[in-house]
Amino acid sequence: MNRPVFLMCPPDHFSVRYRINPWMQPEEWAKHGPELLTQARDGWHRLVEKLRGLGASVVILPAQPQLPDLVFTANAAVVLDGTALLARFRHPQRRGEEPHDAQFFEQLRLAGTIERVVELPAGIRLEGAGDCVWDATRRLYWIGYGPRSDAGGSRIVQEVFGTHIVEL
């Protein structure tokens, strides 16, 4: 059995600086930011240690000062069987992550960790595995679209991975 592999990014620069969904509250972060960041870092390190202790491989995406949401690594791409389909973000606040993620996945390809990196066609938004979840039991993807990802992303996932999909 293959070891599970997790992509993680340390919360070194995580913060809530803007609001792109109702759960983001910059005013609350401003009140408690340093305490929350300390808790996030401590929890992150414990999680990495636990995953590794259970035999998983943890690949680290380097944090970047101007990209506080890199910690949400599931949004970076849809990955299955050695292929990474890079995300394209709806909100401008997240689009700076795209070239950083693309460069990182290309490094993984060159290192032999993955086999290929695929970009979405122009004009299609798909926020990675945050909106596209693999169901290994049913051998299909559950794909959500609407507020973040476009319905057209489903067709691309089906073509790239050759899998069945269920749109939500």
Sequence and secondary structure as in RCSB ss.txt:
>XXXX:A:sequence
MNRPVFLMCPPDHFSVRYRINPWMQPEEWAKHGPELLTQARDGWHRLVEKLRGLGASVVILPAQPQLPDLVFTAN
AAVVLDGTALLARFRHPQRRGEEPHDAQFFEQLRLAGTIERVVELPAGIRLEGAGDCVWDATRRLYWIGYGPRSD
AGGSRIVQEVFGTHIVEL
>XXXX:A:secstr
    EEEE  GGG    S SSTT  HHHHHHHHHHHHHHHHHHHHHHHHHHHHTT EEEE    TT GGGG GGG
GEEEETTEEEE B SSHHHHTHHHHHHHHHHHHHHTTSSSEEE   TT  B GGGSEEEETTTTEEEE  SSSS 
THHHHHHHHHH  EEEE 
